[in-house]
Amino acid sequence: MEDEQQITKMMVLKTIKIKDLQSENQHGALLDGISTLTNVEKIIFDNVQMNENTADKLAEGLKNLKKLNSLQLKELTNVGDGMISIVKSISNLQELEEIYLVNCCISGTAVEILVQNICDLPKLSALDLSNNYLANGGKEALCQLVESLNVLPNMRILMFPWVDEVNDCLVKLEELKSMPQLTKLGLRKWQTTNSDARILSTLFAKASLTDLQHLDMAETCLTIPVTQATIWAQRVDIPTECLKRPVTG
């Protein structure tokens, strides 16, 4: 507890990293004083015990961190609608270059709010929403996110959440042509089939993703053999050693 209280007094602090903390009481003082740490540029919370109330408290503190350029929240599995508050709070942080909200209870509503405000984040180059299942209204929110890609010219890392039905979103991935410098793309758990892979092959070829180094299609419905996956990757100019193979059981 004393360590967290001391952090709130360190006005020159630029990085906050908390990992594997399972007691909410231990980070309470930090959340209470985080809004005063106006020089912070990077925040990492990884596998930290938080509920909706503490997520709301974090969101309120983030509003004042105008120098923040990297927000990495991972494995926050009990924050509920608190993630909506967090997404709202970062919408005006124009220095943000990286947003990682991985397995953090992201909802369709939170994604819609992000899409509405993404044009206000001109420096954004990494957006990772992977391992988040969008339930009710999720398909529409995911499609909106894909359609918004043309306002993100600096994007290098783009990892999508997943929904049960992605056919409509697949076609819209043609928007990737607006970010030829993309190096990492994630479609993990997208319910893509072998026929969808052919659609993706055509779309990726049109997009000219010559800098793409990593394509995550793990846990999809693809059943093509490794040899065919290799050929497919070569056709869209993806280095085969960087293709993360789907899990086919």
N, C-alpha and C positions, 0 to 999 in steps of 0.2 A: 504493500500500500504506500509506503514512504517513497519508493522509487517513482510511482506514478504521480504522486503529489509534487515531487521535484521536477518532473518533466514539464508540468504546467508553468513553472517559473523560468524555464530555459527559453527565453524569447528568441534566441538565435537558432533554435533547433530547425533543421531542414528535412529530416527524415524520421518518420515514426514507423516502426515495424514491430508488430505483435503477432506471435505464432503459438498455436497450441495452448491457448489460455481458456480454461473451462470454468472459471469462476467469474461471474459478472461483477461481483463486488471488487475484484482486483483491478478492473479497468474503469471503475466508476469515476474516480477522481480525474483521470485523463479525459474522459468524455465531457466532464463538467468544465474543464479548462481549455479544451482544444480550440475553441474559437479565439483564444488569446494568442495562439501560436501562429502569428500572421506571416512568419517567414518559412513555414513548412512548404516544401515542394513535392514531397512524396509520402504517401500513406499506404502501408501494407497491413491488412488484417487477414490472417490466414488461420482458419480453424479456430476462431474465437467465439466463445459462447455469448450470443446476443439474442435478445428477444425484440419484439416490435417496439417496445418503449425505449430500449437502449439504442435501437437503430434510428428512431426519431430524434433522439438526443444527438447522435452522431451527425445526422442530417442538418440539424440546426447549427452545429459547430462548423460544418464544412462551408457554410455560406460565406464566412468571413475569410476563408483561406484563399485569397485572390492570387497568390503565387503558386498554388498547387498545379503541378503539371502531370502527376501520375497518381491515380487512385486505383489500388488493387485490393479488392475484397473477394476472398475466396473461402468456400466451404462455410458460409454463414447460413445454416439450414433451418433456422428457427426464427427468422426475422419477420416473416409474414408480410403484411402491407408496409412495413417499415422501409422496404426497398423502394417503394413509390416515393416516400419522402426524400430518400437519398438521391434518387434520380432527379427529382425536382430541384433539390438544393444545388446540384452541380451544373445545372443548365446555364448558369451565368458565369461560370469559372472559365474565362476565355483563354487562360494559359494551359488548359488541360491538353496534353498530348496522348495520354494513355488512360483508358478506362477498362479495367478488368473486373467484371462482376460474374465470377465463375461459381456455379452451384450456389446461388444466393437467393433462391426464391423469387427470381424475376418473374413478373406476371405480364400478360398482354398489355395491361394498362400501363405498367412501367415502361414497356418498350414503346408504346404510343407516345408517351410523354417525352421520351428520349428523342424520338423521330421529330416531334414538333419543335424541339429546341436544338437539334443537331447542327443547324446552320449557324448557331451562335458559338460553335466550338471550332473556329477556323484552323486551329493547329492540331486537331485530332488526327493521329496517325495509327493508333492501335485501339481496336474495340473488340473485346473478348466477352461474349455472353454465353459461352459454351456450358454444357451440362445443366442448362435450365430448360425445363419443360413448360411450354406455354399452353395452358389448358383453355378455358372458355375465352373465346375471342382471340386466341393466340394466332390462328392462321392469318387473320386480317392484319394483326400487328406485325407479324413476320413479313408479310407482303409489303407493308408500308415501309418497313426497315430496308428491304431490298430496293424498293423504288427510290429511297432517299440517297442511294449511293452516289448519285451524280453530284452531290454537294460536298463530297469528301475526297477531294483530289489528292490529298497527302497520305491516304490510307495505305499502310504497309501490312498490317495484321488485322484480319477480319474473321472472327469466329462466331458463328451464328448459334442461337438457341434452336430448339427443335419442337415440332408439332406433329400430330398424327398424320396429317395429309399435306404434302408439300408440292403437289403438281403445279399449282398456280404460281408458287414462288420460284420454282425451277426456271420457268420461262422468263421470269423477270430478271434472272441473274445476268441477262445480257447487259445490264447496267454496269457490270464489272469492267466494261470497256473504258469507263471513265477513270479507272485507277490502274493503269498499266504497270505501276511500280509495286503492286501487291506481291509480297513475298510469302505470306502464310494465309491459308484459307481453310476454314473449318466448317464442314457439313456433317459433323458427328451426330449420329442417331437420326439423321434425316431418313425417311422411309423410301429411299431411292432404290429402284429396281434396275435390272439390266437394261431395259429399254430407256429408262431415265438416264443411264450412263451415256447412251448415245446422244441424247439431247444435250447433256452437259459437255460432251466432247465437241459438238458443233458450236455451242455458246462460247466455250473457252477459247476455241480457235479464233472466233470472231473478236474476242476481247483482247487477243494478243498479249496474254499474261506471260511475257518472256522472262520476268524476274521471279516468278513463282517458284519457291523452293520446298514448300511443305503443303500438302493437301491431305487433310484429315477427313477420311470417310469411314472411320471405324463405326461399328455397330449399326450398319445400314442393312438393307435387304439385298445387296448385291451378292450374287452367287458365281460370278465369273471366275474362272481359274486364275492363278497367279500369272500365268503366261499371257492371258488375254488382258489382265489388268496392266501388265507391263506395256503391251502394245498400245493400249488405250492411253496410258500416260505419255508415251512417246509421241502419239499423234497430236496431243495438245501441248507438246514441248515442256512437260513436267519431268524433271529428273526422277527416274524410277526409284532411286534410293530414298527419295523424300516423300513418296506416296505411302501414307499410312493405310495399310490394308484393312478393308472391312472384316469384321468378325463374322464368320459364316458357320460357326458351330462345328 
